[in-house]
Amino acid sequence: MNYKLPGDKSRALLSRGLPHMRNGLRYQAASEKSAAKGFKPPAQMIVGRAEGDYVWDLDGNRFIDLQNGWATNPLGHCHPEIIEAVHLAHKQYGFQWEHPLRIELAEQLAQLMPGKALPRFSFEVSGTEAAESAIHLALCYTRRRYIISFSSCFHGEGLGTKMVSAYNSDNNLYMEAWAGGVLKAPYPYSENIPAGMTQEQYVDYCLWYLETHITEFVVPAENIAAILIEPGLAEGGNWIPSVSFMQGIRRICDQNDWLMIADEVLTGVGRTGKMWAVEHYDVIPDILVAGKHLSGGIEACAGVAARDEILGDNPRATAGSTFAGTPGGCAAALKTLEIFERDNILQQSMALGELAAQRMSDWGSRYEIVGQVRTLGLLMGVSFRAPEGVAEDFHVARSVRDAMLRRGVWAICDNEAQVRMYPALNMAPDVLRQGLDLMEEAIDEVQRKGVTAGDYPPMPSGNVGF
Ligand SMILES: Cc1ncc(COP(=O)(O)O)c(C=O)c1O
């Protein structure tokens, strides 16, 4: 398979978008400039249809989907039972705030929360709103002013979540004055750590930074409300923290009377092979943020779970926009959870994660351009490195992602030096195997050809012009 991308229909529609969509001007200018330098345009497509493990573009090309609606479809695309449940909720309630499904869902989520210790739920529409709501809740509950977040983290695109996020150094540009209550600490990456440090020493350093550096030199401990952490840092490159780090965070929070907020918008509801990623670490947060998979891939549903005393009586912590907890969103979540139980989805996702880890296990030793393969269940990332002085690491990752797409496998690479994959939790094992076979072919091609100027797509390879 070697698709010509974008196909004619996708290309025509992308051109129609250029005069109207966000960044259309920037995209066009960047395309012309890079074409003049001999760069190839990035492989792109517009989805025309989606079903199960596959999407088809407007030109009829079929792709194995490891992109998964930005990690949002736990049970594959357009799951008929979820669509039916949402349809029935629409027919019965249209849009209402006061409908029974939100209570049913809150009741079920309470049973599923880590240690059943977070019985209260506050609905939001998106992960962004839910993360902001969790921060607000922590500040109001503790009556303190500071939140600690981490390098490379991503919590959303709202004003508040942009400020706590540290996707890259441009993240907070022009918002510096608004971010006075945010302290950023180093995330325990497993690569590119300071020279001479072992992984364990670096984790110790990250914990020392939180408990000693911040409290002795930056802000007194009694002014800090919470640590906000992704237990599996997703958008910033699928970094997987160690048990000692996550347990260290819990210990530091307990010792200092800080709250631990786990942002499980992407890692939650089965992505890592357990219902919540914190369960891999035997850690119970005080507040948990959920989204993405709760939608069943059909209708938005997100929110914040917390301990009784945090969310049970806190009049300052107002929350929930008009469309938070819609009947359709709650119906999608309820049906998704029902299918999880009935079809043993967590076991399926754990087994698929093992299959993938096994399949990719020798890529690091076989391919010079592969830096590291990281998996936690089906939270999967491969990091890439460029030969010295030839290109940036992320160019290699983009090239691989491009070569994958042309072979019919859709994965994510934005600006990070990783290709990230988020297959549906019930993907057919053969389809996943085939997707990874094609990915390896793509890696082999990029390595064989060598990465030289002109060989890699200069722009992020999603349809991110828009
Ligand atoms: C960990 C995390 N938190 C929050 C968000 C924001 O969620 P949403 O895009 O639904 O607003 C994301 C989105 O990728 C995420 O990965």
Ligand as a Chemical Component Dictionary entry (heavy atoms), coordinates in Angstrom:
data_LIG
# 
_chem_comp.id                   LIG 
_chem_comp.type                 NON-POLYMER 
_chem_comp.pdbx_formal_charge   0 
_chem_comp.three_letter_code    LIG 
# 
loop_
_chem_comp_atom.comp_id 
_chem_comp_atom.atom_id 
_chem_comp_atom.alt_atom_id 
_chem_comp_atom.type_symbol 
_chem_comp_atom.charge 
_chem_comp_atom.model_Cartn_x 
_chem_comp_atom.model_Cartn_y 
_chem_comp_atom.model_Cartn_z 
_chem_comp_atom.pdbx_ordinal 
LIG C1 C1 C 0 -4.560  14.638 30.305 1  
LIG C2 C2 C 0 -5.509  15.544 29.578 2  
LIG N1 N1 N 0 -6.240  16.409 30.284 3  
LIG C3 C3 C 0 -7.137  17.222 29.699 4  
LIG C4 C4 C 0 -7.302  17.212 28.330 5  
LIG C5 C5 C 0 -8.285  18.127 27.683 6  
LIG O1 O1 O 0 -9.416  17.420 27.306 7  
LIG P1 P1 P 0 -10.411 17.987 26.198 8  
LIG O2 O2 O 0 -9.638  18.059 24.923 9  
LIG O3 O3 O 0 -11.555 17.019 26.182 10 
LIG O4 O4 O 0 -10.848 19.329 26.641 11 
LIG C6 C6 C 0 -6.547  16.322 27.545 12 
LIG C7 C7 C 0 -6.708  16.278 26.081 13 
LIG O5 O5 O 0 -5.973  15.694 25.361 14 
LIG C8 C8 C 0 -5.630  15.462 28.188 15 
LIG O6 O6 O 0 -4.874  14.587 27.490 16 
# 
loop_
_chem_comp_bond.comp_id 
_chem_comp_bond.atom_id_1 
_chem_comp_bond.atom_id_2 
_chem_comp_bond.value_order 
_chem_comp_bond.pdbx_ordinal 
LIG C1 C2 SING 1  
LIG C2 N1 SING 2  
LIG C2 C8 DOUB 3  
LIG N1 C3 DOUB 4  
LIG C3 C4 SING 5  
LIG C4 C5 SING 6  
LIG C4 C6 DOUB 7  
LIG C5 O1 SING 8  
LIG O1 P1 SING 9  
LIG P1 O2 DOUB 10 
LIG P1 O3 SING 11 
LIG P1 O4 SING 12 
LIG C6 C7 SING 13 
LIG C6 C8 SING 14 
LIG C7 O5 DOUB 15 
LIG C8 O6 SING 16 
# 
